[in-house]
Amino acid sequence: MAESAVSFLVEKLGTLAEKEVKLLKGVRGEIELIRVEFESMKAFLERAELSQEDDLELKVWVKQVREVAYDMEDILDEFMLNLARDHGRGFMRYFHKIKSSIHNLKARHHISSKIADIKSRVNKIAEVHQRYNFKSYCTEQSASASTRGTSWHDLREDAFLLEEGELVGIDEPREELVKWLVDREPGLEVLSIFGMGGLGKTTLAKRVYDNHQVKAYFQSHAWITVSQSYEIEDILRDMVEQLHEEIKQPVPQGMESMNRMRLMQIVKNFLQQKRYVIILDDVWNSKALEGIKNAMPNSSFCSRIIITTRMADVATVFNQSKVYKLKPLSAEESWSLFCKKAFRGNPCPPYLEHLSQQILKKCEGLPLAIVAIGGLLFAKDVQEWEMISRSLAAELESNDKMHNFRKILSLSYNDLHYNLKSCFLYLGVFPEDHVIECMRLIRLWIAEGFVEKREGMSQEEVAERYLKELINRSLVQIAETISRGRLRRCRVHDLMRETILSKLRDENFVSFASEQKKELDERVRRLSVQNTCNNALNQLNLPRLRSLLIFGLRKLSTSDEQFFPSGSKLLRVLDLRGSSLHKFPQQILVMFHLKYLSLRGTHVCIIPRSIGKLQNLETLDLKQTLVSKLPVEITKLKKLQYLLVYRYTKMTNLGFVKGFSAPRGIGVLASLQKLTCVKAGGGRSKNTMQELGELSQLTRLGVMDLKGDDSKELCHSLVKMTILRTLSVTAKSESEVIDLDFLSSPPSLLRTLNIQGCLKKLPHWLPLLNNLAKMSLSWTRLESSPLIALQNLPNLVVLHLSSAFNGETLVFGDRGFPKLKTLYLSDLENLRLLLMNDHAMLCLQSLFIGGCRHLDWKSLMVVIRGLVNLKHLQFSDMPEEFALAFYPDNSSRMTEGILQECFEELMERNPEVYFIWRKENHWERHDLSLDSYNIIQGRVMSRVEVHPQVS
């Protein structure tokens, strides 16, 4: 990633020259010359990096550029670190000033000498660049992409050469698509086959295209491979040639010199009175589609276009288009295909079954991977199988039989902007099969300097776009979403991760330490420590280390200092999440450049006052630690953006979250974007609530231990938080009445609102929250129904009511809750009836009811009948008699009438239905099976026998 390293350095040099003119006296000119030289290199590094795979000389040059950029960054960071040390406060100010001046002279002399050496190296690299004329070379390479591109077309043609007997799992999707093609629906329709590289999109499309029904039904056929380096004119010429060749007619004269409009007209005229099918294979952007579709006449002849793409936005570019998302092979299909390739259709020998399953697990149902690896393993002995299983990344990089597969996966990577390439490669720091929290990843990207600054957007918003783009390109998979489809967790396909690891090896981008690998080059810049002990870390000397992330660390030493490699004073990212730390490590306090510090899930309970030395800190993650208060010196961290200090404890009536006591002056942290969870209680609670009003950049705020007297001050502060997206407010106790009605103008962008504590009434401003997607009311104890105020919120997706209402009846009004998908009703002790008018909750998919022990099942059954999209129904801690009403085997339920109709309609929709009860130290779950019915019925009968009715 030379381009990324150089871009980061150029930005840093520019910023430094602007802000540190005095400190850089004597070397500013040299720094500017170096910046200009790097700027010129940056202009063509991207093309050089694409070409280096096939040119060793160019690869060496790119590596030299990357290393000198890293070295220059080291010099600047060491210089700034020394200056930061010398500008610390001493009690002898005059003496300190003299001492500081002497040190500054030494520092300038030291940096001057080092910069002279860098300048010499940069000049030599520039000379090599001029001598070999790499710039024109790269241009030529880029121009000859069509020549190299033929190899990509060759790869796609491999899909056409597969024997029918070698294909697995293709029959069902082929029949489904053929049926759609010949369904006689009038007009032009578009179908997109979408999925990541290697899933078999081209293979499926080819089998559909060659189907005898398709050939007979359509009068004209054309198969067009679009690819990344397309030209609309070339595509149209190809189409004209295929269409004319099919009917044995010559192409129009002068076609080679025709412009786009003329070619489009020829295609349109040819197809105007025909029923046609056009396959557009391997489409990478929507512009290509728009240019081609304009040449396609939309007549009434039932014509069809099929697109294959790995880009989600391309698949949905036409509103009327259908999308067929190609799924990975099932476990059975994967095994069948693997045996066909690895054993030529014979059964797998028993002694290779375990290894085969291990390797197949990495393939995750990806047909191209199974074919490539199966072919690689054919006729090899067990030792070679074990070696390939252990070192699949190396095989991807070096084995000729894996070459085509590697190229296919690399296509999406090579098409990325350099910022996105860095973000994508960074996913390699996480262990295999690790599900990644999206917000953690985003904060790490920002701290690493991968996320550019854009006007009108926060870096977090830019980073979210980066992640969505990687998902759009099928490079990253969504693992979990929250309300309104927001990303919560993501993952990388195992073989995509192996591809990342093969790219990391030569880039010095990330290195790894484990029990098997404890020796590392001292030039390591990012280190991922996985499943090792902290004794091994202390033995490493890594002076250039910028990032240290720890996963699954086993502590053997009693010293918390053992968690760090020695000499690592230039760290920007330190993630010790889940390690066995008990004390805040003092070594951290000399890390002047630190931007990201996570001690999440450790046993640390005290943050030292010297935390104020970390002047560049942007993220401080203390979630799930024992920290309950922060020193006043935290207010020196003016760049702090994320301050997360809370932990989950045993459930109490007002939740299970514990926050922290804020120090005086927290309002000066004007850069804060997320602050959770600050306690409002204490002698200076009103001051704390007032100071929050200074934090106008907050997008997320959590307030704990709120008293009634503090409510007004909090509301006055919330008015100033115009970009707030998430707000959580928890009262001091169950009996504490809080009043949020003082808020005159609520934050209009609010998406999530959690209120825990007694309310006399709902705030008047709730119906104004048009962007609200998730709402939770707990222990509010309202006397009137909250549904009236909430039912017209246009974007509410999740609603949770827990001990929120003291009444007996909840009515869901006509057309209420138009987008609600998930509803939780828990511990509504007095609730007896649920009523629903027509057309309410039409989008509801999941309903959870718990602890509502007086709820009438009959009224609920009628409500459920109207929930036409319900897929999941779950009850917890409800009476067993209530549960029995939902079982088909229940003989006591009415067998006719409206209730029976409701029940039958519910069963026809076949939603998932579960009943959960807490039994001693575990949860017990039952479904609608006969076994579950017998268990629950048995409990009811045993109670009747123990307490017989008295006549």
Residue pairs with C-beta under 8 A, 6 or more apart in sequence:
1 49
1 66
1 418
1 421
1 422
1 425
1 507
1 509
2 45
2 48
2 49
2 62
2 63
2 65
2 66
2 69
3 42
3 45
3 46
3 49
3 418
3 421
4 418
4 419
4 421
4 422
4 450
5 65
5 66
5 69
5 70
5 73
6 38
6 41
6 42
6 45
6 65
6 66
6 69
7 42
7 418
8 69
8 73
8 449
9 38
9 69
9 72
9 73
10 35
10 38
10 39
10 42
11 449
12 73
12 76
13 31
13 32
13 34
13 35
13 38
13 72
13 76
14 35
16 24
16 31
16 76
17 24
17 28
17 31
17 32
17 35
20 80
21 28
23 83
23 104
23 108
24 31
24 108
24 111
25 108
26 108
26 112
27 108
27 111
27 112
27 115
30 112
30 115
30 116
30 119
31 115
33 119
34 72
34 115
34 118
34 119
34 122
37 122
37 123
37 126
38 69
38 122
40 126
41 65
41 125
41 126
41 129
43 135
44 134
44 135
44 138
44 139
45 62
45 65
46 418
47 138
47 139
47 141
47 142
48 58
48 61
48 62
48 134
48 138
49 62
50 141
50 142
50 414
51 58
51 137
51 138
51 141
51 142
52 58
52 59
52 62
53 59
54 148
57 132
58 134
58 137
59 506
61 125
61 128
61 129
61 132
61 134
63 506
64 121
64 125
64 128
65 125
66 507
66 508
67 508
67 523
68 118
68 121
68 122
68 125
70 508
70 523
70 525
70 544
71 118
71 121
72 115
72 118
74 544
74 570
75 111
75 114
75 115
75 118
76 111
77 570
77 593
78 570
79 107
79 110
79 111
80 592
80 593
81 569
81 570
81 592
81 593
82 103
82 107
83 104
83 107
84 592
84 615
85 592
86 99
86 100
86 103
86 104
86 107
87 100
88 613
89 96
90 96
128 134
129 135
141 148
145 229
146 229
149 227
149 228
149 229
151 407
152 227
152 407
152 411
153 225
153 227
155 404
155 407
155 408
156 202
156 225
156 281
156 282
158 404
159 200
159 202
159 203
159 206
160 206
162 203
165 340
166 337
166 340
166 341
166 371
167 203
167 207
168 329
168 333
168 334
168 336
168 337
168 340
168 367
169 329
169 330
169 333
169 337
169 367
170 200
170 203
170 204
170 207
173 204
173 324
173 326
174 204
174 207
174 208
174 211
176 324
177 191
177 193
177 204
177 208
177 306
177 324
178 208
178 211
178 213
178 214
180 191
180 322
181 191
181 208
181 213
181 214
181 217
181 218
181 277
181 304
181 306
182 213
182 214
182 217
183 302
184 302
185 302
186 300
186 301
186 302
187 298
187 299
187 300
187 302
187 303
188 296
188 297
188 298
188 299
188 303
188 304
188 305
189 303
189 304
189 305
189 320
189 321
189 322
190 293
190 304
190 305
190 306
190 307
190 318
190 320
190 321
190 322
191 304
191 305
191 306
191 307
191 321
191 322
191 323
191 324
192 306
192 307
192 308
192 309
192 314
192 315
192 316
192 321
192 322
192 323
192 324
193 201
193 204
193 205
193 306
193 307
193 308
193 309
193 324
193 326
194 201
194 308
194 309
194 310
194 311
194 312
194 315
194 323
194 324
194 325
194 326
195 201
195 310
195 325
195 326
195 327
195 474
196 310
196 366
196 412
196 474
196 475
196 493
196 496
197 310
197 368
197 408
197 409
197 411
197 412
197 474
198 366
198 367
198 368
198 369
198 405
198 408
198 409
198 495
199 326
199 327
199 328
199 366
199 367
199 368
200 326
200 367
200 368
201 281
201 308
201 309
201 310
201 326
202 281
202 282
202 308
203 367
204 326
205 279
205 281
205 306
205 308
206 223
208 214
208 306
209 221
209 223
209 277
209 279
209 306
214 221
214 277
215 221
217 275
218 275
218 276
218 277
218 303
218 304
219 274
219 275
219 276
220 243
220 246
220 270
220 271
220 274
220 275
220 276
220 277
221 242
221 246
221 276
221 277
221 278
222 238
222 239
222 242
222 243
222 246
222 276
222 277
222 278
222 279
223 242
223 279
223 281
224 235
224 238
224 239
224 242
224 278
224 279
224 280
224 281
224 292
225 281
225 282
226 235
226 280
226 281
226 282
226 283
226 284
226 288
226 292
227 282
227 284
228 284
228 411
228 415
230 284
230 288
232 260
232 288
232 291
232 292
233 258
233 259
233 260
233 263
235 288
235 291
235 292
236 260
236 263
236 264
236 266
236 267
236 292
236 295
237 255
237 256
237 258
237 263
239 267
239 278
239 295
240 251
240 252
240 255
240 263
240 266
240 267
240 270
241 251
243 267
243 270
243 271
244 250
244 251
244 270
252 258
252 266
255 263
255 266
258 266
260 291
263 295
264 294
264 295
265 295
267 295
267 296
268 295
268 296
268 297
271 296
271 297
271 303
272 297
272 299
273 299
273 301
274 301
274 303
275 301
275 302
275 303
276 301
276 303
276 304
277 303
277 304
277 305
277 306
278 292
278 296
278 304
278 305
278 306
279 305
279 306
279 308
280 288
280 289
280 292
280 305
280 306
280 307
280 308
281 308
282 308
282 309
283 289
283 307
283 308
283 309
283 311
283 314
284 309
284 311
284 314
284 415
285 311
285 314
286 313
286 314
286 317
289 307
289 314
289 317
289 318
290 317
293 305
293 318
296 303
296 305
297 303
307 314
307 315
307 321
309 315
310 412
310 473
310 474
311 472
311 473
311 474
312 471
312 472
312 473
312 474
313 472
315 321
315 323
316 323
327 365
328 334
328 364
328 365
328 366
329 337
329 365
329 366
329 367
329 370
330 365
331 360
331 365
333 365
334 360
334 363
334 365
334 370
335 356
335 360
337 367
337 370
337 371
337 374
338 356
338 359
338 360
338 363
338 370
338 373
338 374
339 345
339 346
339 347
339 348
339 374
340 374
341 370
341 371
341 373
341 374
341 375
341 378
342 348
342 356
342 373
342 374
342 375
342 377
342 378
343 349
343 378
344 378
348 356
351 382
352 382
352 385
355 382
355 385
355 386
355 389
358 389
359 373
359 377
359 385
359 388
359 389
359 392
360 370
361 494
362 369
362 392
362 494
362 495
362 498
363 369
363 370
363 373
363 494
363 495
364 493
364 494
364 495
366 493
366 495
368 405
368 408
369 405
369 495
372 401
372 402
372 404
372 405
373 388
373 392
373 402
375 401
376 388
376 395
376 399
376 401
376 402
377 384
377 385
377 388
380 388
388 395
392 495
392 498
393 498
393 499
393 501
393 502
393 505
394 502
395 402
396 402
396 405
396 406
396 495
396 498
396 499
396 502
397 406
397 502
397 505
406 499
406 502
409 495
409 496
409 499
410 499
412 473
412 474
412 475
413 421
413 424
413 475
413 499
413 503
415 473
416 424
416 473
419 450
419 451
419 452
419 466
420 466
420 469
420 470
422 448
422 450
422 509
423 445
423 450
423 451
423 463
423 466
423 467
423 470
424 470
424 475
424 476
424 500
425 500
425 503
425 504
425 507
425 509
425 510
426 441
426 444
426 445
426 448
426 450
426 510
427 436
427 441
427 476
427 492
427 497
427 500
428 497
428 500
428 501
428 504
428 509
428 510
428 528
429 510
429 526
429 528
429 547
429 549
430 436
430 492
430 528
430 551
431 528
431 530
431 531
431 551
431 552
432 494
432 497
433 491
433 494
434 491
434 551
435 479
435 480
435 489
435 490
435 491
436 479
436 489
436 490
436 491
436 492
437 488
437 489
438 464
438 467
438 487
438 488
438 489
438 490
440 598
441 467
441 490
442 460
442 463
442 464
442 467
443 460
443 596
443 619
443 621
443 642
444 549
444 573
444 575
444 596
445 451
445 463
445 466
446 459
446 460
446 463
446 595
446 618
446 619
447 572
447 573
447 595
447 596
447 618
447 619
448 546
448 547
448 572
448 573
449 572
450 463
450 466
451 459
451 462
451 463
451 466
452 462
453 459
453 462
454 462
458 673
458 699
460 673
460 699
464 487
467 476
467 487
467 490
468 487
470 476
471 477
471 478
471 487
471 490
475 492
475 496
476 490
476 491
476 492
477 490
477 491
477 492
477 493
478 487
478 490
479 488
479 489
479 490
479 491
480 488
480 489
481 487
481 488
482 488
482 774
483 751
483 752
483 773
483 774
483 797
483 798
483 822
484 751
484 773
484 774
484 795
484 797
486 773
492 500
503 509
504 510
508 523
508 524
508 525
509 525
509 526
510 526
510 527
510 528
511 520
511 521
511 524
511 525
511 526
511 527
511 528
512 527
512 528
512 529
512 530
513 520
513 527
513 528
513 529
513 530
513 532
513 536
513 537
513 540
514 529
514 530
514 531
514 532
515 531
515 532
515 533
515 536
518 532
518 536
518 539
518 540
520 527
520 540
520 542
522 541
522 542
522 543
522 544
523 544
524 542
524 544
524 545
525 544
525 545
525 546
525 547
526 545
526 546
526 547
526 548
526 549
526 573
527 542
527 545
527 547
527 548
527 549
527 565
528 549
528 551
529 537
529 548
529 549
529 550
529 551
529 553
530 551
530 552
531 551
531 552
531 553
531 554
532 553
532 554
533 553
533 554
533 555
533 556
533 557
534 553
534 554
534 555
534 556
534 557
534 562
534 563
534 579
535 556
535 557
535 562
537 562
537 563
537 564
537 565
538 557
538 561
538 562
538 563
538 564
538 565
538 566
540 565
540 566
541 565
541 566
541 567
542 565
542 566
542 567
542 568
543 567
543 568
543 569
543 570
544 570
545 565
545 568
545 570
545 571
546 570
546 571
546 572
546 573
547 571
547 572
547 573
547 574
547 575
548 564
548 565
548 568
548 571
548 573
548 574
548 575
549 573
549 575
550 563
550 575
550 576
550 577
550 578
550 579
551 578
552 578
553 563
553 576
553 578
553 579
553 580
555 562
555 579
555 580
560 581
560 582
560 583
560 585
561 585
561 586
561 587
563 576
563 579
563 581
563 585
564 585
564 587
568 591
569 590
569 591
569 592
570 591
570 593
571 591
571 593
571 594
572 593
572 594
572 595
572 596
573 594
573 595
573 596
574 588
574 591
574 594
574 596
574 597
574 598
575 596
575 598
576 598
576 599
576 602
577 598
577 599
577 600
577 601
577 602
577 621
578 600
578 601
578 602
579 601
579 602
580 602
580 603
581 599
581 602
581 603
581 604
582 602
582 603
582 604
583 604
583 606
584 599
584 604
584 606
584 607
584 608
584 611
586 608
588 594
588 597
588 614
589 608
589 610
589 611
589 613
589 614
590 613
591 614
592 613
592 614
592 615
592 616
593 616
594 614
594 616
594 617
595 616
595 617
595 618
595 619
596 617
596 618
596 619
597 614
597 617
597 619
597 620
597 621
598 619
598 621
599 621
599 622
599 625
600 621
600 622
600 623
600 624
600 625
600 644
601 623
601 624
601 625
602 625
603 625
603 626
604 622
604 625
604 626
604 627
605 625
605 626
605 627
605 628
606 627
607 622
607 627
607 630
607 631
607 634
608 631
609 631
609 632
609 633
610 633
611 630
611 631
611 633
611 634
611 637
612 631
612 633
612 634
612 635
612 636
612 637
614 637
615 636
615 637
615 638
615 639
616 639
617 637
617 639
617 640
618 639
618 640
618 641
618 642
618 671
619 640
619 641
619 642
620 634
620 637
620 640
620 642
620 643
620 644
620 645
621 642
621 644
622 644
622 645
622 660
623 644
623 645
623 646
623 647
624 647
624 648
625 645
625 647
626 647
627 645
627 660
628 658
628 660
628 661
629 660
629 661
629 663
630 645
630 660
630 661
630 662
630 663
631 663
632 663
632 664
632 665
634 640
634 643
634 663
634 666
634 669
635 663
635 665
635 666
635 668
635 669
637 669
638 668
638 669
638 670
638 671
639 671
640 669
640 671
640 672
641 671
641 672
641 673
641 674
642 672
642 673
642 674
643 669
643 672
643 674
643 675
643 676
644 674
644 676
645 659
645 660
645 676
645 677
645 678
646 657
646 658
646 659
646 660
646 676
646 677
646 702
646 704
647 657
647 658
648 656
648 657
648 658
649 656
649 657
649 658
650 656
653 734
653 779
653 803
654 730
654 731
654 733
654 734
654 756
654 757
654 778
654 779
655 730
655 756
655 778
657 677
657 702
657 704
657 730
658 677
658 704
659 676
659 677
659 678
659 679
659 702
659 703
659 704
659 705
660 677
660 678
660 679
661 678
661 679
661 681
661 682
662 678
662 679
662 688
662 691
664 684
664 687
665 691
666 678
666 688
666 691
666 692
666 695
667 690
667 691
667 692
667 693
667 694
667 695
668 694
669 695
670 694
670 695
670 696
670 697
671 697
672 695
672 697
672 698
673 697
673 698
673 699
673 700
674 698
674 699
674 700
674 701
675 692
675 695
675 698
675 700
675 701
675 702
676 700
676 701
676 702
676 728
677 702
677 703
677 704
677 728
677 730
678 688
678 692
678 701
678 702
678 703
678 704
679 688
679 703
679 704
679 705
680 688
680 689
680 703
680 704
680 705
680 706
680 707
680 710
680 714
680 732
681 704
681 705
681 706
681 707
681 732
682 688
685 705
685 707
685 709
685 710
686 709
686 710
686 713
689 703
689 710
689 713
689 714
689 717
690 713
690 716
690 717
691 717
692 698
692 701
692 703
692 714
692 717
692 721
693 716
693 717
693 719
693 720
693 721
694 720
695 701
695 721
696 720
696 721
696 722
696 723
697 723
698 721
698 723
698 724
699 723
699 724
699 725
699 726
700 724
700 725
700 726
700 727
701 721
701 724
701 726
701 727
701 728
702 727
702 728
703 714
703 728
703 729
703 730
704 730
705 730
705 731
705 732
706 714
706 729
706 730
706 731
706 732
706 736
706 738
706 757
707 731
707 732
707 736
707 738
708 736
708 737
708 738
708 739
711 738
711 739
711 740
711 742
712 739
712 742
714 729
714 740
715 740
715 741
715 742
715 743
715 744
716 742
718 724
718 727
718 743
718 746
718 747
719 743
719 744
719 745
721 747
722 747
722 748
722 749
723 747
723 749
724 747
724 749
724 750
725 747
725 749
725 750
725 751
725 752
726 750
726 751
726 752
726 753
727 747
727 750
727 752
727 753
727 754
728 752
728 753
728 754
728 756
729 738
729 740
729 754
729 755
729 756
729 757
730 754
730 756
730 757
731 737
731 738
731 756
731 757
731 758
731 779
732 757
734 757
734 758
734 779
735 758
736 757
736 758
737 757
737 758
737 759
737 760
738 757
738 758
738 759
739 759
739 760
740 755
740 759
740 763
741 761
741 763
741 764
741 765
743 763
743 765
744 765
745 765
746 763
746 765
746 768
746 769
748 768
748 769
748 770
748 771
749 771
750 769
750 771
750 772
751 771
751 772
751 773
751 774
752 772
752 773
752 774
752 775
753 769
753 772
753 774
753 775
753 776
754 775
754 776
754 778
755 776
755 777
755 778
755 780
756 776
756 778
756 779
756 780
757 778
757 779
757 780
758 779
758 780
758 781
759 780
759 781
759 782
761 782
761 784
762 780
762 782
762 786
762 789
766 789
766 790
766 793
767 789
767 790
767 792
767 793
769 793
770 793
770 794
770 795
771 795
772 793
772 795
772 796
773 795
773 796
773 797
773 798
774 796
774 797
774 798
774 799
775 790
775 793
775 796
775 798
775 799
775 800
776 799
776 800
776 802
777 786
777 800
777 801
777 802
777 804
778 800
778 802
778 803
778 804
779 802
779 803
779 804
780 786
780 803
780 804
780 805
781 803
781 804
781 805
781 806
782 804
782 805
782 806
782 807
783 806
783 807
784 807
785 805
785 807
785 809
785 810
785 811
786 801
786 804
786 805
787 810
787 811
787 812
787 813
787 816
788 813
790 796
790 799
790 817
791 812
791 813
791 816
791 817
791 840
792 816
793 817
794 818
794 819
795 819
796 817
796 819
796 820
797 819
797 820
797 821
797 822
798 820
798 821
798 822
798 823
798 824
799 817
799 820
799 822
799 823
799 824
800 824
800 826
801 824
801 825
801 826
801 828
802 824
802 826
802 827
803 826
803 827
803 828
803 829
804 828
805 828
805 830
805 831
806 829
806 830
807 830
807 831
808 830
808 831
808 832
808 833
809 831
809 832
809 833
809 834
809 835
810 825
810 828
810 831
810 833
810 834
810 835
811 835
811 836
811 837
812 834
812 835
812 836
812 837
812 840
812 841
812 863
813 837
813 840
814 837
814 838
814 839
814 840
815 839
815 840
816 837
816 840
816 841
817 840
817 841
817 844
818 842
818 843
819 843
820 841
820 843
820 844
821 843
821 844
821 845
821 846
822 844
822 845
822 846
822 847
822 848
823 841
823 844
823 846
823 847
823 848
824 848
824 850
825 831
825 847
825 848
825 849
825 850
825 852
826 848
826 849
826 850
826 851
826 852
826 876
827 850
827 851
827 852
828 851
828 852
828 855
829 851
829 852
829 853
829 854
830 854
831 852
831 854
831 855
832 854
832 855
832 856
832 859
833 855
833 856
833 859
834 855
834 856
834 859
834 860
834 863
835 859
835 863
836 862
836 863
836 866
838 866
840 866
841 866
841 867
842 868
842 869
843 869
844 867
844 869
844 870
845 869
845 870
845 871
845 872
846 870
846 871
846 872
846 873
846 874
847 864
847 867
847 870
847 872
847 873
847 874
848 874
848 875
848 876
849 855
849 860
849 874
849 875
849 876
849 878
850 875
850 876
850 877
850 878
850 916
851 876
851 877
851 878
852 878
853 877
853 878
853 879
855 878
855 882
857 882
857 885
857 886
858 885
858 899
861 885
861 899
861 902
861 903
861 906
862 898
862 899
862 902
864 870
864 873
864 902
864 906
865 901
865 902
865 905
865 906
868 909
870 909
870 911
871 911
871 912
872 911
872 912
873 911
873 912
873 913
873 914
874 912
874 913
874 914
874 915
874 916
875 882
875 883
875 914
875 915
875 916
876 915
876 916
876 917
876 918
877 916
877 917
877 918
878 915
880 936
880 939
880 940
881 940
883 915
883 926
883 936
884 890
884 892
884 893
884 933
884 936
884 937
884 940
885 893
886 903
886 906
886 913
886 928
887 928
887 932
887 933
887 936
888 907
888 928
889 930
889 933
890 933
893 899
893 900
893 903
894 900
912 927
913 927
913 928
914 925
914 926
914 927
915 925
915 926
915 927
915 932
915 936
916 923
916 924
916 925
916 926
917 923
917 924
918 924
926 932
926 935
926 936
